Amino acid sequence: MDWIPAVSSTSVLAILIFLSRHLIVARLTNAVKHEYDSKLEQLKAELSKREKEIESLRQVGLNGLQQRQASIFNKQIEAVELLWAATCKLHLGKPVSEMMLRVKTEEVSKSISYDANLQKFFKYISMHADMKKMTEIDPNPARPFVSKLAWAYYSAYSSIIWHYVLQANLFENGLGDNLLETKKLTKLVSVALPHQVEYIEKFGVSVFGHLLEELQNKILEEVDSMISGKYLDTSGLQKAAKIQELAQELSDKNKDLTG
């Protein structure tokens, strides 16, 4: 019977080891779970903080973008008003264009240098265009904020008005209109109003005054498209660039004539 206590001691020890092992495993599991839960809560808190920071930055960005868009829109409105005001000032030269439409300019150019009465007649016509008032408003500050095509149509409109005003002024001073760049003006108007090419080729510069109202409407259409958020396609941009190039050449030539 001496082996019974030994067996009993061994059994008790085995049971204790078994219980101890499970207790240790349980404690380790709880400790790991606690640490994991703590880390998880910490990570969640950090993520929540980051999300709030990102949302705050996003709101700041959106507010900044909205403010920028509002600022640009206000600038566009101001630019539209300026461009149209300049167009209306140019309109003061339209009576001259209407009177010059009735003149056979080729015949006038042949005799204007020695016909004093004819010079007086064109002096009377020139009086109907107050060039000082026509240039009171400088539309150039509006250019960065209006569409390229709106500016191009304005340039075409301006070129026609000034063509007639300068033509009358040349005749008034006994000079022929051969100093004017009629070929460039013809090309400019043809690019601006391609559907009128046949009409332009048939009658030439002498009928450009009849196209002024259409160009005014084109300016208004582009202004409306700009305000409503529509954008030019590639062909529209190319057209605008070509019109502007020709208009600039004419403008430089006109400056040379007027000193």
C-alpha positions in Angstrom: 0.0 0.0 0.0 3.1 2.3 0.1 2.6 3.4 -3.5 -0.9 4.8 -2.8 0.3 8.1 -1.3 2.7 8.5 -4.2 0.0 8.0 -6.7 -2.3 10.4 -4.8 0.4 13.0 -4.6 1.1 12.6 -8.3 -2.6 12.9 -9.2 -3.0 16.0 -7.1 0.1 17.5 -8.6 -1.2 16.8 -12.1 -4.6 18.3 -11.3 -2.9 21.4 -9.9 -0.7 21.7 -12.9 -3.7 21.3 -15.2 -5.7 23.9 -13.2 -2.7 26.2 -13.1 -2.2 25.9 -16.8 -5.8 26.8 -17.6 -5.6 29.6 -15.1 -2.5 31.0 -16.6 -4.0 30.6 -20.1 -7.1 32.4 -19.0 -5.2 35.2 -17.4 -3.0 35.6 -20.4 -6.0 35.5 -22.7 -7.7 38.2 -20.6 -4.6 40.2 -20.4 -4.1 40.1 -24.2 -7.8 40.8 -24.8 -7.6 43.8 -22.4 -4.6 45.1 -24.1 -6.1 44.5 -27.5 -9.4 46.2 -26.5 -7.3 49.1 -25.1 -5.3 49.4 -28.3 -8.5 49.1 -30.4 -10.2 51.9 -28.4 -7.1 54.0 -28.8 -7.0 53.4 -32.5 -10.7 54.1 -32.8 -10.2 57.4 -30.9 -7.2 58.3 -33.2 -9.2 57.5 -36.3 -12.1 59.5 -35.1 -9.8 62.4 -34.4 -8.3 62.1 -37.9 -11.7 61.9 -39.5 -12.7 65.1 -37.7 -9.5 66.8 -38.8 -10.1 65.6 -42.4 -13.7 66.8 -42.3 -12.6 70.1 -40.9 -10.0 70.5 -43.7 -12.6 69.4 -46.2 -15.0 72.0 -45.0 -12.3 74.7 -45.0 -11.5 73.7 -48.6 -15.1 73.7 -49.7 -15.7 77.0 -48.1 -12.6 78.4 -49.7 -13.7 77.0 -53.1 -17.2 78.4 -52.7 -15.7 81.8 -51.8 -13.4 81.6 -54.7 -16.2 80.7 -57.1 -18.4 83.4 -55.7 -15.6 85.9 -56.1 -15.0 84.8 -59.7 -18.7 84.9 -60.5 -18.9 88.5 -59.1 -15.9 89.4 -61.3 -17.7 87.9 -64.3 -20.8 89.9 -63.6 -18.7 93.1 -63.3 -16.9 92.1 -66.5 -20.1 91.5 -68.4 -21.4 94.9 -67.3 -18.2 96.6 -68.4 -18.1 94.8 -71.8 -21.7 95.6 -72.5 -21.3 99.2 -71.4 -18.3 99.5 -73.8 -20.4 98.0 -76.6 -23.1 100.6 -75.9 -20.5 103.4 -76.1 -19.4 102.1 -79.4 -23.0 102.1 -80.5 -22.7 105.9 -80.6 -20.7 105.4 -83.8 -23.5 103.5 -85.5 -25.2 106.6 -87.0 -22.0 107.1 -89.0 -21.9 103.5 -90.2 -25.6 103.9 -91.3 -24.8 107.0 -93.3 -21.6 105.6 -94.7 -23.6 102.6 -96.0 -25.2 104.9 -98.5 -21.8 106.2 -99.8 -20.1 104.8 -102.9 -16.7 104.9 -101.3 -14.7 103.9 -104.4 -16.1 106.9 -106.3 -15.5 109.2 -103.3 -11.9 108.2 -103.0 -11.2 109.3 -106.6 -12.3 112.9 -106.0 -12.2 113.6 -102.3 -8.7 115.1 -102.4 -9.8 118.2 -104.4 -13.6 118.3 -103.7 -14.0 120.7 -100.8 -17.8 120.4 -100.7 -17.5 116.7 -100.5 -15.0 117.1 -97.6 -17.5 119.3 -95.8 -20.2 116.6 -96.3 -18.1 114.0 -94.6 -17.2 116.5 -91.9 -20.9 116.7 -91.2 -21.1 112.9 -91.1 -18.0 112.7 -88.7 -19.8 115.0 -86.3 -22.3 112.3 -85.6 -19.6 110.2 -83.9 -18.2 111.5 -80.6 -14.9 109.6 -80.5 -14.2 110.9 -77.0 -17.4 109.4 -75.6 -16.9 106.2 -77.6 -13.6 105.6 -75.8 -14.8 106.7 -72.3 -15.0 103.0 -71.2 -12.0 100.8 -71.5 -13.3 97.2 -71.7 -9.8 95.6 -71.4 -10.1 94.9 -67.6 -13.1 92.7 -68.5 -11.1 90.5 -70.8 -9.8 87.9 -68.3 -13.3 87.3 -67.0 -15.4 87.0 -70.2 -15.3 84.1 -72.6 -12.9 84.2 -75.5 -15.7 84.2 -78.0 -17.6 87.0 -76.3 -14.4 89.1 -76.5 -13.8 88.1 -80.1 -17.3 89.2 -81.1 -16.8 92.5 -79.3 -13.6 92.9 -81.2 -15.3 92.3 -84.5 -18.1 94.7 -83.6 -15.6 97.3 -82.6 -13.6 96.9 -85.8 -16.6 97.5 -88.0 -17.7 100.6 -86.1 -14.2 102.1 -86.1 -13.8 101.3 -89.8 -16.7 103.5 -90.7 -15.7 106.3 -88.3 -12.2 106.4 -89.6 -13.3 106.2 -93.2 -15.5 109.3 -92.7 -12.6 111.0 -90.9 -10.2 110.3 -93.8 -12.7 111.6 -96.3 -13.2 114.7 -94.2 -9.5 115.4 -94.4 -9.3 114.8 -98.2 -7.8 111.4 -98.0 -8.8 108.2 -99.7 -9.8 105.1 -97.7 -7.0 103.0 -99.2 -5.2 103.5 -95.9 -7.8 101.2 -94.2 -7.1 97.4 -94.0 -10.3 96.3 -95.7 -8.9 92.8 -96.6 -8.2 92.1 -92.9 -11.5 93.4 -91.8 -13.3 91.2 -94.4 -11.5 88.2 -93.2 -12.2 89.1 -89.6 -16.0 89.4 -90.2 -16.0 86.3 -92.3 -14.5 84.3 -89.4 -16.9 85.8 -86.9 -20.0 85.2 -89.0 -19.1 82.3 -91.3 -22.7 81.8 -92.4 -22.5 85.3 -94.0 -19.5 84.6 -96.1 -21.5 84.5 -99.4 -23.1 87.8 -98.6 -19.8 89.3 -97.6 -18.0 88.1 -100.8 -20.8 89.5 -102.9 -21.1 93.0 -101.4 -17.8 93.5 -99.5 -17.0 96.0 -96.8 -19.7 98.3 -97.8 -22.4 96.2 -96.1 -20.7 95.4 -92.9 -22.9 98.0 -91.1 -25.8 95.6 -91.7 -24.1 93.0 -89.6 -23.6 95.1 -86.5 -26.9 94.1 -84.9 -26.1 90.4 -85.4 -22.7 90.8 -83.8 -24.4 92.6 -80.8 -26.7 89.6 -80.4 -23.7 87.2 -80.6 -22.1 89.2 -77.8 -25.2 88.8 -75.7 -25.5 85.1 -76.4 -21.9 84.5 -75.3 -22.4 86.5 -72.2 -25.5 84.4 -71.4 -23.5 81.2 -72.0 -20.7 82.4 -69.8 -23.0 83.3 -66.9 -24.9 80.0 -67.2 -21.6 78.0 -66.9 -21.4 76.7 -70.5 -17.9 76.4 -72.0 -16.5 76.7 -75.4 -15.5 73.6 -77.3 -12.2 73.4 -79.2 -13.7 74.8 -82.4 -15.1 77.7 -80.6 -11.8 78.5 -78.9 -10.0 78.3 -82.3 -12.6 80.6 -83.8 -12.2 83.1 -81.0 -8.4 83.0 -81.3 -8.5 83.7 -85.0 -11.0 86.5 -84.6 -8.9 88.1 -81.9 -5.7 87.8 -84.0 -7.3 89.6 -86.9 -8.9 92.2 -84.7 -5.6 93.0 -83.0 -3.9 93.6 -86.4 -6.7 96.0 -87.4 -6.5 97.7 -84.0 -2.8 98.3 -84.4 -3.4 99.7 -87.9 -6.1 102.0 -86.7 -3.9 103.3 -84.0 -1.3 104.2 -86.6 -3.9 106.1 -88.6 -5.2 108.1 -85.5 -1.7 108.8 -84.2 
